Amino acid sequence: MTFFSPPSGGIPMNSTNGKQENVEVINAASKPRIFRISLRIPITLVATAVLSSLLPPVLAQAPVNDVVSWPSGLLLLAAILYAALGTSPDLLWEIEPVTGFFLFAGLPKISFATMRRADWVANACHYIPGIQSASGRSNFWVRSSEVTTEARARALEKVLSQLRCTTYRPPGTPLDEKTWSITPSGMLTKPTLVPSSPSYEIKCPLPIARDFLLFAAIEYHTFREWEVQIYSKGSMVFSTNNMTPYAIIDVYSEEEAIQVVAAQMVRRPHSQSPLRGMAKKTGEGKHGPYALDLDTIDRNIPICAIDFHSYAPEGHKVSATLSELGRSYFRIVRYLNDNAPRDIGLSGQIARIQVKQTLWIAILGGAILDSGRLTIQNLPGDWWSQDFSTTDAYLERINAIVDLLEPYAGTETQFNDLAFSGGINRRSAIPFFIAGLIGQIIVCYFLTVGTSAGIWTSLALANSLYAGRLTDWHSIYYSKRPPATGNDQPGMKLYLPGSPSKEVMVIATFDRSAPREGPGLRSGFFLSIFGLAAAILGAIFQEQTRATLSFSPITPTPPWVVYTSVFLCIGTTILILSMLIVQQLYAKTWANDSEFPTRMMAYSTLPSSIVVCALAVAFRLKGWDHLWPVLDAITFLSGFPLAMIENGRFFGVDENVLHLVLLNRWMMGAVGSSLGSSVHSR
């Protein structure tokens, strides 16, 4: 959701003071100070020439000579250590070659029954229908279908006790009393309007969270200057002429609510409602009027696709029929009438909808639990909370959020500073996709030809060239994928109040996507496929390419480089094992369902690391260095269980352990690469 504010600042138009100040500045700049500044240039040049003539050239050349003289395997080992240690784990996960194959929609994903029994715990939790993945720090997921109807009603009641979906202000321009009048509750109504049915006397049911969601969708992104006329049975039943922006229309039946909703759907972009295209422009003015005949509209088919996510795909949009929208509008209006300040309208105050607060009332009240994802994070929590039921966990978190938002409730500017949205930018990227693939092919091929890098290592290093940069360069999808950080996930977000670093407290999306999950078709699949093919070809035609391009002979890697890489790989494995042992001795949760991803991570990584190191030593002692591709294959295949768990996304595990695990995988690639580069040393 994007809200624009006018730019601030600018150049003051005080001609007298401005001219005087400018003259003083020019006069000061035109004094001998310019001569003193320009004199520094020849002094610097002379000093540089004198110093350079006195210093021996070897001082400047020595570091370069040292690096060039390194064996290629040693240089590669240093590059791997530097790249892996200095890169965050989430970025290493994006670089990991094997994950690319699992970013392509439709490939098989592993789903385990134990995932459906994971507990809610600690710092962050994801409420997701069915079972999807979780990610980040201390992340566990909750099946949102287990949040009961009673719990949702209690959550909505708690939210409504603090947040407000309306504010009351005088009209910005004088109200046209011939067209509109203000009710005692602050809503607009026609001066001669008479209830068209006795339904107003029937007690209207209290609104649910989805009613507030649709109420926000009705007002969101409307073109308020447009005039729309709604017709039924040959006569005009409603018009937005001279209607105050953000005003709420008092209605006495669902039929009247449908008339208001239909007008609001016409006043919006084509992509958000088909009613926009069904209305006919009857006037010559820029803003209408537009006429719509309700008798020609099917009220039971979806007539809106409201995008709260900034150009989000269809699955992220709010969809509803005209009947559903009218029913929700009627319920909210009756609720606001019952809870409005006494006789607020008699003082000239008009009730205006606050879209952001209304939207978050719906979200926190449970409107998206059946089809979307609600992520709550950066709030206090501990392991004692793992025994909470889903209902207790949800209510506890909602209460904590609402208590933090209490000082901002009912305020327009302060609350809007906490709420924002981020999504996907529409951009055509086909040329960059082609250029990115060509670059990936060239880099992977010459890494295997010109260095001692193995296939896995070549692909990992080539992927690192794209990590953290604009993915438009190598993405066939029409959008820019958001960065792989928790705060930049697509969706609506609430900042943690009082956080100096603006940490995100809540993230909400309208589909069942996993955290950090981007579009269904992402660049990792193509980069991995083309990069892997280029690396394999580079290994096959290494000798021919080097001879054709007159490369220098391969610098053989001494045996101690192979053993050093083996030692570092085993050392990383021991560090991971020790951290897991210490954690589990303290927490005693190894056998819990919530620890399943951690167990799979350990089972797929640690034994593979030991096998790679053992085979490297055995091949070196036996003189079977030419079998180094076996180590590369084990490294590659050992990552598949790691990537397939939780649908191939960034899995829930301690970040320190995960960093060591991914570092261990890079060291496994270094073992294979260093062994391969020692083939020519015998």
C-alpha positions in Angstrom: 0.0 0.0 0.0 1.6 3.2 -1.1 0.6 6.6 0.3 2.2 9.7 -1.2 3.0 12.9 0.7 3.9 16.3 -0.9 7.6 17.0 -1.1 9.0 19.1 1.6 11.7 21.7 1.5 12.7 23.7 -1.5 14.3 27.1 -2.3 12.9 30.0 -0.3 11.5 32.8 -2.6 12.9 35.7 -0.5 14.4 37.7 -3.3 16.0 40.5 -1.2 17.7 38.3 1.4 18.6 35.6 -1.1 20.3 38.0 -3.5 22.3 39.6 -0.6 23.4 36.2 0.7 24.4 35.1 -2.8 26.5 38.2 -3.4 28.4 37.6 -0.1 29.1 34.0 -1.1 30.3 35.0 -4.5 32.5 37.7 -3.1 34.0 35.4 -0.6 34.7 32.8 -3.2 36.3 35.2 -5.6 39.0 36.3 -3.1 42.6 34.9 -3.1 41.4 31.7 -1.5 41.1 30.2 -5.0 44.8 30.8 -5.6 45.7 29.0 -2.4 43.6 26.0 -3.3 45.0 25.8 -6.9 48.6 26.0 -5.5 48.1 22.7 -3.8 47.9 20.9 -7.1 51.5 21.4 -8.3 52.8 20.9 -4.8 51.1 17.5 -4.6 52.4 16.5 -8.1 56.0 17.5 -7.2 55.9 15.7 -3.9 54.5 12.6 -5.5 57.2 12.6 -8.2 60.0 12.9 -5.6 58.7 10.2 -3.4 58.1 7.8 -6.3 61.7 8.3 -7.5 63.1 7.4 -4.0 60.9 4.3 -3.4 62.1 1.0 -4.9 59.6 -0.4 -7.4 59.7 -3.8 -5.6 57.7 -2.4 -2.7 54.7 -1.8 -5.0 55.1 -5.1 -6.9 55.8 -7.5 -4.1 52.2 -8.2 -3.0 51.1 -8.8 -6.6 54.0 -11.1 -7.2 53.3 -13.1 -4.0 49.7 -13.6 -5.0 50.5 -14.6 -8.6 53.1 -17.1 -7.4 50.6 -18.9 -5.2 49.5 -22.3 -6.4 46.1 -22.1 -7.9 44.6 -24.5 -5.3 45.9 -22.4 -2.4 44.6 -19.1 -4.0 41.2 -20.7 -4.5 41.1 -22.0 -0.9 41.8 -18.5 0.3 39.1 -17.1 -2.0 36.5 -19.6 -0.7 37.3 -18.9 2.9 37.1 -15.2 2.4 33.8 -15.4 0.4 32.1 -17.8 2.8 33.2 -16.2 6.1 32.3 -12.7 5.0 28.9 -13.4 3.6 25.6 -13.6 5.6 24.0 -17.1 5.8 20.9 -16.0 3.9 23.0 -14.7 1.0 25.1 -17.9 1.1 21.8 -19.9 0.8 21.0 -17.9 -2.3 24.4 -18.6 -3.7 24.3 -22.3 -3.0 24.1 -24.0 -6.4 21.8 -26.8 -5.5 19.0 -24.5 -4.3 18.6 -23.2 -7.9 16.9 -26.4 -9.0 14.3 -26.0 -6.3 13.3 -22.4 -7.2 11.5 -23.6 -10.3 7.8 -24.1 -9.8 6.6 -27.6 -10.2 9.7 -29.6 -9.3 9.1 -32.2 -6.6 9.2 -31.0 -3.0 9.4 -33.1 0.1 6.7 -32.8 2.7 7.0 -34.5 6.1 4.2 -35.3 8.5 6.3 -34.2 11.4 6.3 -30.6 10.0 2.5 -30.5 10.7 3.1 -30.9 14.4 5.8 -28.2 14.9 5.4 -26.0 18.0 5.2 -22.2 18.2 8.1 -20.8 20.0 10.3 -17.9 20.9 11.1 -14.8 18.7 9.1 -15.4 15.5 6.1 -17.5 14.4 4.4 -17.9 11.0 0.6 -18.6 11.0 0.1 -20.4 7.7 -2.8 -22.6 6.4 -1.9 -26.2 6.1 1.9 -26.5 6.1 4.4 -24.3 4.5 8.0 -23.4 5.3 9.4 -21.1 8.0 12.5 -19.0 8.0 14.7 -16.7 10.0 15.7 -16.5 13.6 14.1 -19.0 16.0 11.3 -19.5 13.5 8.6 -22.1 13.9 5.3 -22.3 12.1 1.8 -22.7 13.3 -1.1 -24.2 11.4 -3.4 -21.2 11.3 -6.5 -23.5 10.7 -6.1 -24.5 14.4 -6.9 -20.9 15.5 -10.5 -21.3 16.6 -13.4 -19.1 15.6 -13.8 -18.1 19.3 -10.1 -17.1 19.4 -10.5 -15.0 16.3 -13.5 -13.2 17.7 -11.6 -12.5 20.9 -8.6 -11.2 18.9 -10.9 -8.9 16.9 -12.5 -7.6 20.1 -9.1 -6.8 21.5 -8.0 -5.0 18.4 -11.2 -3.0 18.1 -10.7 -1.9 21.7 -7.6 0.1 20.7 -7.5 0.6 16.9 -10.0 2.8 15.1 -11.2 2.5 11.5 -12.5 6.1 11.4 -11.5 9.5 12.4 -13.8 12.5 12.7 -12.9 15.9 11.1 -14.8 18.8 9.6 -15.2 18.7 5.8 -12.4 20.3 4.0 -14.8 22.3 1.7 -18.3 23.5 2.6 -20.8 20.6 2.3 -23.4 20.9 -0.4 -26.5 20.8 1.7 -28.7 20.2 -1.4 -26.9 16.9 -2.0 -25.7 15.7 1.4 -26.4 16.0 5.1 -24.6 14.8 8.1 -26.2 12.2 10.5 -25.7 12.4 14.3 -23.0 9.7 13.9 -21.0 11.8 11.4 -21.9 9.9 8.2 -23.2 11.4 5.0 -26.7 10.7 3.8 -29.1 12.2 1.3 -31.3 14.9 2.9 -34.5 13.3 1.7 -33.4 9.7 2.1 -36.1 7.4 3.6 -35.3 3.8 4.7 -36.2 1.7 1.8 -36.9 -1.4 3.8 -37.5 -2.4 7.5 -34.2 -4.3 7.6 -32.7 -1.3 9.5 -34.9 -2.3 12.4 -33.6 -5.8 12.4 -30.5 -6.2 14.6 -27.5 -6.4 12.2 -24.9 -9.1 13.2 -21.6 -7.9 14.4 -18.9 -7.6 11.7 -16.2 -10.2 11.5 -12.5 -9.6 10.5 -13.2 -10.1 6.8 -15.9 -7.4 6.8 -13.2 -4.9 7.9 -10.9 -6.2 5.2 -13.5 -5.7 2.5 -14.4 -2.3 4.0 -10.8 -1.2 3.5 -10.7 -2.6 0.0 -13.9 -0.6 -1.0 -12.1 2.7 -0.2 -8.6 1.8 -1.2 -7.1 3.6 -4.3 -10.4 5.2 -5.4 -10.4 8.1 -7.7 -12.4 10.4 -5.4 -12.8 13.2 -7.9 -14.8 11.0 -10.3 -18.6 11.3 -10.4 -20.4 8.0 -10.7 -24.2 7.6 -11.1 -25.8 4.2 -10.1 -29.1 3.3 -11.8 -31.6 0.6 -11.0 -35.0 -0.1 -12.5 -34.5 2.9 -14.8 -33.9 5.6 -12.2 -30.8 6.9 -10.5 -30.5 5.5 -7.0 -27.1 6.9 -5.9 -24.5 9.5 -7.0 -21.1 10.4 -5.8 -21.5 14.1 -6.9 -19.9 16.4 -4.3 -19.2 13.5 -2.0 -16.5 14.3 0.6 -13.3 12.2 0.2 -13.0 9.2 2.6 -16.5 9.9 3.8 -18.8 7.0 4.9 -22.3 6.8 3.5 -25.0 5.9 6.0 -27.1 3.0 4.6 -30.1 1.3 5.9 -30.0 -2.0 4.0 -27.7 -4.2 2.1 -29.3 -3.0 -1.2 -28.3 0.5 -0.5 -24.8 -0.6 0.6 -24.5 -2.4 -2.8 -25.2 0.9 -4.6 -22.5 2.7 -2.7 -20.0 -0.2 -3.2 -20.7 -0.4 -6.9 -20.0 3.3 -7.3 -16.7 2.9 -5.4 -15.7 0.0 -7.6 -16.2 2.1 -10.7 -13.9 4.8 -9.3 -10.7 2.8 -9.5 -8.2 1.4 -12.1 -9.3 -1.2 -14.6 -7.1 -3.9 -13.0 -8.9 -3.7 -9.7 -12.5 -4.1 -10.8 -14.4 -5.1 -14.0 -17.1 -2.6 -13.1 -14.7 0.2 -14.2 -15.0 -1.0 -17.8 -18.7 -1.7 -17.6 -19.6 1.9 -16.6 -20.4 4.3 -19.5 -19.1 7.8 -19.5 -22.1 10.1 -20.0 -20.5 13.5 -19.8 -17.7 15.5 -21.5 -15.8 16.3 -18.3 -12.5 14.8 -17.4 -13.9 13.1 -14.3 -17.3 11.8 -15.7 -20.0 11.4 -14.9 -19.9 7.6 -15.3 -23.2 5.7 -15.3 -23.6 2.0 -14.2 -26.9 0.0 -14.4 -27.0 -2.4 -11.4 -29.6 -4.5 -13.2 -27.0 -5.7 -15.7 -24.5 -6.9 -13.0 -24.2 -10.4 -11.7 -23.9 -9.9 -8.0 -22.5 -13.3 -7.2 -19.3 -13.3 -9.3 -16.0 -11.6 -8.1 -16.0 -8.0 -9.1 -12.8 -6.8 -7.4 -9.1 -7.7 -7.2 -7.7 -5.2 -4.7 -3.9 -5.1 -4.6 -2.6 -4.1 -1.1 0.9 -5.5 -2.0 2.2 -3.0 -4.6 1.8 -4.9 -7.9 1.4 -8.3 -6.4 0.4 -11.4 -8.4 -3.2 -12.4 -8.5 -2.9 -14.8 -5.6 -2.1 -11.8 -3.3 -5.2 -9.8 -4.1 -8.4 -9.4 -2.2 -11.4 -10.8 -4.2 -15.1 -10.6 -3.4 -18.5 -10.5 -5.1 -20.7 -7.4 -5.1 -23.0 -9.1 -2.6 -20.2 -9.8 -0.2 -18.9 -6.2 -0.5 -22.4 -4.8 0.1 -23.0 -7.0 3.1 -19.6 -6.1 4.7 -20.2 -2.3 4.1 -23.7 -2.5 5.7 -22.4 -4.4 8.8 -19.5 -2.0 9.3 -21.8 1.1 8.9 -24.2 -0.3 11.4 -21.4 -1.1 13.8 -20.0 2.5 13.5 -23.4 3.9 14.1 -23.7 2.0 17.3 -20.2 3.0 18.5 -19.8 6.6 17.2 -19.3 9.4 19.7 -22.6 10.8 20.8 -24.0 13.5 18.4 -20.6 13.9 16.8 -22.2 14.9 13.5 -24.2 17.7 15.0 -20.9 19.6 15.5 -20.1 19.3 11.8 -17.7 16.4 12.1 -17.6 13.8 9.3 -16.6 10.2 9.8 -13.7 9.4 7.5 -12.4 5.9 6.9 -8.8 5.2 7.9 -7.7 2.6 5.3 -4.5 1.5 7.0 -6.0 1.0 10.5 -9.0 -0.7 9.0 -6.8 -3.1 7.1 -4.7 -3.9 10.2 -7.9 -4.4 12.3 -8.8 -7.1 9.7 -5.4 -8.7 9.6 -4.8 -8.9 13.4 -8.4 -10.0 13.8 -7.7 -13.1 11.7 -9.0 -12.2 8.2 -6.1 -13.9 6.4 -5.6 -17.0 8.5 -7.6 -19.2 6.2 -5.8 -18.3 3.0 -2.7 -16.2 3.8 0.3 -15.9 6.0 0.7 -13.9 9.2 4.3 -13.6 10.5 4.9 -12.1 14.0 8.4 -11.4 15.0 10.8 -9.3 17.1 8.7 -9.6 20.2 9.9 -11.1 23.5 9.6 -14.9 23.8 11.2 -17.9 25.3 11.3 -21.7 25.2 8.6 -21.9 27.8 6.1 -20.8 25.2 6.5 -24.0 23.1 3.8 -25.6 25.2 1.2 -23.0 24.2 -1.7 -24.2 22.1 -2.1 -22.5 18.8 -5.1 -20.5 20.1 -3.1 -19.3 23.2 -0.1 -18.4 21.1 -2.2 -16.4 18.7 -4.0 -14.5 21.4 -0.9 -13.8 23.4 0.9 -12.3 20.4 -2.2 -10.2 19.3 -2.5 -8.8 22.8 1.2 -7.9 22.8 0.9 -6.2 19.4 -2.2 -4.2 20.3 -0.7 -3.1 23.6 2.3 -1.7 21.7 0.1 0.0 19.2 -2.1 1.7 21.8 -0.4 5.1 21.8 -0.8 5.3 18.0 -4.4 4.1 17.8 -6.9 6.6 16.5 -4.2 8.8 15.1 -3.7 9.1 11.3 -0.2 10.3 10.9 1.5 8.4 13.7 -0.1 5.1 12.8 0.7 5.5 9.1 4.4 6.0 10.0 4.3 2.4 11.4 2.4 0.7 8.6 3.7 0.2 5.1 3.8 -2.3 2.3 6.4 -3.7 -0.1 5.9 -5.9 -3.1 7.1 -6.5 -6.6 8.1 -3.9 -9.2 6.9 -4.4 -12.7 9.9 -4.4 -15.1 10.7 -6.1 -18.3 13.9 -8.1 -17.9 14.3 -10.3 -20.9 17.4 -8.5 -22.3 19.0 -8.7 -18.8 18.0 -12.3 -18.5 19.9 -13.2 -21.7 22.9 -11.1 -20.8 23.0 -12.7 -17.3 22.9 -16.2 -18.7 25.7 -15.4 -21.2 27.8 -14.0 -18.4 27.1 -17.0 -16.2 28.3 -19.3 -19.0 31.5 -17.4 -19.6 32.4 -17.1 -15.9 31.7 -20.8 -15.1 33.6 -22.1 -18.2 36.7 -20.0 -17.6 36.7 -20.7 -13.8 37.1 -24.4 -14.5 39.5 -23.8 -17.4 41.8 -21.2 -15.8 41.7 -22.2 -12.2 41.7 -25.3 -10.1 38.0 -24.8 -9.2 35.8 -27.9 -9.4 32.4 -27.8 -10.9 30.5 -27.1 -7.7 32.9 -24.4 -6.7 32.8 -22.8 -10.1 29.1 -22.5 -9.9 29.1 -21.2 -6.4 31.6 -18.5 -7.1 29.8 -17.5 -10.3 26.5 -17.3 -8.4 28.2 -15.0 -5.9 28.7 -12.4 -8.7 24.9 -12.0 -8.8 24.2 -12.2 -5.1 22.7 -9.1 -3.6 22.5 -7.3 -6.9 19.4 -6.4 -9.0 18.0 -9.7 -10.1 16.5 -8.1 -13.2 19.9 -8.7 -14.7 19.2 -12.4 -14.9 15.5 -13.0 -14.3 13.0 -14.0 -16.9 10.2 -13.1 -14.5 8.7 -9.6 -15.1 9.5 -8.3 -11.7 12.3 -7.5 -9.3 12.5 -10.1 -6.5 12.8 -8.4 -3.1 16.1 -9.0 -1.3 16.5 -12.1 0.9 16.0 -10.4 4.2 13.1 -10.8 6.6 12.2 -7.1 6.5 11.9 -7.0 2.8 9.4 -9.8 2.3 6.4 -8.9 0.0 3.3 -7.9 1.9 1.9 -5.5 4.4 4.2 -4.7 7.4 4.1 -3.0 10.7 7.2 -1.6 12.3 7.9 -2.4 15.9 6.9 0.8 17.8 9.9 2.6 19.3 12.4 0.6 17.4 15.4 2.9 16.5 16.4 0.6 13.6 12.8 0.2 12.4 12.5 -3.6 12.9 9.4 -5.2 11.4 7.0 -6.6 13.9 4.3 -8.1 11.6 4.2 -9.2 8.0 1.0 -10.2 6.3 0.3 -11.6 2.8 -2.9 -12.8 1.2 -1.6 -16.1 -0.2 -0.1 -19.2 1.2 3.5 -18.3 0.2 6.4 -19.2 2.5 8.5 -16.4 4.0 11.1 -15.1 1.6 9.5 -17.0 -1.3 9.6 -15.1 -4.5 7.8 -15.6 -7.9 7.2 -19.2 -9.1 9.9 -18.9 -11.8 13.2 -17.5 -10.5 16.6 -17.0 -12.0 18.4 -19.6 -9.7 17.1 -22.4 -11.9 18.5 -21.0 -15.1 21.7 -19.9 -13.5 22.3 -23.3 -12.1 21.4 -25.2 -15.3 23.5 -23.1 -17.7 26.3 -22.6 -15.2 26.6 -26.3 -14.4 26.6 -27.2 -18.1 29.4 -24.6 -18.8 31.4 -25.8 -15.8 31.3 -29.4 -17.0 32.3 -28.4 -20.5 35.1 -26.4 -19.1 36.4 -29.4 -17.2 36.2 -31.6 -20.3 37.9 -29.2 -22.7 40.3 -27.7 -20.2 43.5 -28.7 -22.0 42.3 -27.8 -25.4 41.1 -24.4 -24.3 44.3 -23.6 -22.4 46.4 -24.6 -25.4 44.3 -22.6 -27.9 44.3 -19.4 -25.8 48.0 -19.9 -24.9 47.4 -20.0 -21.2 50.4 -20.6 -18.9 50.9 -24.1 -17.5 48.8 -25.0 -14.6 50.6 -24.4 -11.3 50.5 -27.7 -9.4 49.0 -27.7 -6.0 51.3 -29.3 -3.4 49.9 -32.1 -1.2 49.8 -29.9 1.9 47.1 -27.7 0.3 44.8 -30.8 -0.1 45.4 -31.8 3.5 44.9 -28.2 4.7 41.5 -28.0 3.0 40.6 -31.4 4.5 41.7 -30.2 8.0 39.5 -27.0 7.6 36.5 -29.1 6.4 36.8 -31.5 9.3 37.3 -28.6 11.7 34.1 -26.9 10.5 32.3 -30.2 10.9 33.5 -30.5 14.5 32.4 -26.9 15.3 28.9 -27.6 14.0 28.7 -30.8 16.0 29.9 -29.2 19.1 27.4 -26.3 18.8 24.5 -28.7 18.3 25.6 -30.8 21.3 25.8 -27.7 23.5 22.5 -26.4 22.4 20.7 -29.7 22.8 22.2 -30.3 26.2 20.7 -27.0 27.3 17.4 -27.1 25.5 16.8 -30.9 25.4 14.6 -30.6 22.3 16.5 -32.7 19.7 13.7 -35.3 19.4 10.9 -32.6 19.1 9.0 -32.2 15.9 10.1 -28.6 15.8 13.7 -29.7 15.5 13.1 -31.8 12.5 14.8 -29.3 10.0 17.8 -29.1 12.3 18.1 -32.9 12.4 17.8 -33.3 8.6 20.4 -30.5 8.2 22.8 -32.4 10.4 22.2 -35.8 8.9 22.6 -34.6 5.3 25.7 -32.4 5.9 28.0 -33.8 8.6 28.3 -37.4 7.3 28.8 -36.1 3.7 31.6 -33.8 4.9 33.4 -36.7 6.6 33.0 -38.9 3.5 34.4 -36.2 1.2 37.4 -35.7 3.5 38.1 -39.4 3.8 37.9 -40.0 0.1 40.1 -37.1 -0.6 42.9 -38.4 1.7 42.4 -41.9 0.2 42.6 -40.7 -3.4 45.7 -38.7 -2.6 47.5 -41.6 -0.9 46.5 -44.0 -3.7 47.4 -41.6 -6.5 43.8 -41.5 -7.7 43.6 -37.7 -7.9 41.8 -38.0 -11.3 38.7 -39.2 -9.4 38.2 -35.7 -7.9 34.8 -35.3 -9.7 33.4 -38.0 -7.3 34.0 -35.5 -4.4 32.3 -32.8 -6.4 29.3 -35.0 -7.1 28.9 -35.9 -3.4 29.1 -32.2 -2.5 26.4 -31.4 -5.0 24.1 -34.3 -4.2 24.4 -33.8 -0.4 22.7 -30.5 -0.7 19.6 -31.9 -2.3 17.9 -33.0 1.1 18.9 -29.6 2.5 17.3 -27.8 -0.3 14.2 -30.0 -0.6 13.3 -29.7 3.1 10.6 -27.0 3.6 9.9 -26.8 -0.1 13.5 -25.7 -0.9 13.4 -22.5 1.0 15.6 -20.9 3.8 14.8 -23.3 6.7 14.2 -22.5 10.3 17.5 -23.1 12.2 19.9 -21.1 14.3 21.7 -18.6 12.0 25.1 -19.3 13.6 24.8 -23.0 13.0 23.5 -22.4 9.5 26.4 -20.2 8.6 28.8 -22.9 9.7 26.8 -25.5 7.7 27.0 -23.5 4.5 30.7 -22.7 5.2 31.2 -26.5 5.6 29.7 -27.0 2.2 32.1 -24.5 0.6 35.0 -26.3 2.3 33.7 -29.6 0.8 33.9 -27.9 -2.6 37.4 -26.7 -1.8 38.5 -30.2 -0.9 37.4 -31.5 -4.3 38.9 -28.5 -6.1 42.3 -28.8 -4.4 42.5 -32.5 -5.1 41.6 -31.8 -8.8 44.4 -29.2 -9.1 46.9 -31.7 -7.7 46.5 -34.0 -10.7 49.3 -32.3 -12.6 51.7 -32.3 -9.6 52.8 -36.0 -10.0 
